[in-house]
Amino acid sequence: MKQQTSVATETRNKVINKIDYSGKTIFVGIDTHEKDYQVAKVIRGICLGNHRMKASYKELVQHLRTHYPGASFRCVYESGAWGFTLQRRLQEAGIDCMVVHAADVSTTDKERRRKTDKVDALKLARDLESGLLEAIYVPDEEIQKDRNLIRFRKKLKGDLNRSKNRFKSLLKYQGIIIPPQFGKACWSLKFMKWAELEAKKDILLQETLLLMLEEVKQLRQLLLKTEKKLQELMKCKYQQKAQLLMSTPGIGRTLAMLFLLEVGDIRRFRGFDSLNDMIGFCPDTESSGDTERDRGITTRRHKQLRSGLLQAAWRAIRIDPALLEAYQLLTLRMIPHKAIIRIARKLLRRMRTVLLTGQPYQLGIIKG
C-alpha cells in the first residue's frame, strides 16, 4: 500500500533535495519561436532538462534562477525574425547570452532527418559548452532603430520599380505602344501626362490604369519623404563620419549612410579582412587532396553593401587616377568585371582608413 504523505512533508523534502549549483556554469540553448521557447540546459555534457515554455524573457530568467540556484548561465540562440531583444534583456538581467548565425551551427545527417525543437535546443547548448559557436555582432539598439529607415527606403524603391513594371506590362498586354521619345526607363512628368490621357481613351481600362498611376505617385512621394528623413538623420547624428566617407571617390550620401548604419563601429573589426568577410569581397574555395577549386566571389555577403560598393567602384575609376591605373593594369590579366571587384575592395580599404584616422581621403595619397 502506498504510503500517504502530507503536503507539508512533500514541501520539506523538496527543499532538502534541492541541489546547490554555486560555482557551476550551465549552458542554455534556446530555440526561439513567436509564442514559445524550447530551452535545453546542459552541464558537463549532461542534459538537465529540455522543456517548452512561454516566449517571455522574464519567465525564462525566473525559471533558470529558481531551478538552478547559485549557478551562472551562458545562453545562446540563432538569429532570426525575433531580432536581438532576447539577448539584450538577458544581458540586462545579468545572464550572458550570445546570438549565432544559423548557417554556422554544425548539423549531422541524423539531426537533419530527425529535426525537432528539442534536438535544435540541445545541439545549441552542447555546441556552446564545447566552444564550437562564434557569436555574431549585436548592434547598438539606437543604430539598429536608425537602420530601419534606410532599409525601409530600399523596400520603397523595390515597390516603386515593381509598380512601374506592372503598369508598363499592362500597357504591353493591352496593345498600347509607348512612344519612342519616352524610352524604356523614362518616368517623366510628360510620360505621366501621356499615360493619363491614354488611360482616359478606354473607359474599360481607365479605372485600372489610373489607380496604378496613383500607386506610382504615392510611392514616389513616400520615397521623397524618406530621403528627407535620412538627410535629417545624417545631419543630426552622422554628419562627421558621413563627410569622411563621402570624401572617398565614388561614395555618395546614401551609400555612406548605408555603410555607417549597417557596419556600425568600424573598430569592432580585428582588421580589414574581418570587414571584407562581412561585405563579401573574398573568394569561396574548395580543396580536397591535390584538387583545389576556386568558386569565385563568395555568396555569403551583405548584398546591398557589396552591390553599392561595386557601383561606386565604377564611378571611382573615373575620378581617382590611382584607381584608374590599378584598374587598367588588372584588365591586362582578367576580365573587367573581375577587375572591378578588386577596385571595390581597394575602395572598401580606403573607407575603413578614413574612418579610423578621421582624415578625409586625398586623391592619389592613400594606397591599399
Secondary structure, 3 states (H helix, E strand, C coil): CCCCCCHHHHHHHHHHHCCCCCCCEEEEEEEECCCEEEEEEEECCEEEEEEEEECCHHHHHHHHHHHCCCCEEEEEEECCCCCCHHHHHHHHCCCEEEEECHHHCCCCHHHHHCCCHHHHHHHHHHHHHHCCCCCCCCCCHHHHHHHHHHHHHHHHHHHHHHHHHHHHHHHHHCCCCCCHHHCCCCCCHHHHHHHHHHHHCCHHHHHHHHHHHHHHHHHHHHHHHHHHHHHHHHHHHHHHHHHHHHCCCCCCHHHHHHHHHHHCCHHHCCCHHHHHHHHCCCEEEEEECCEEEEEEECCCCCHHHHHHHHHHHHHHCCCCHHHHHHHHHHCCCCCHHHHHHHHHHHHHHHHHHHHHHCCCCCCCCCCC
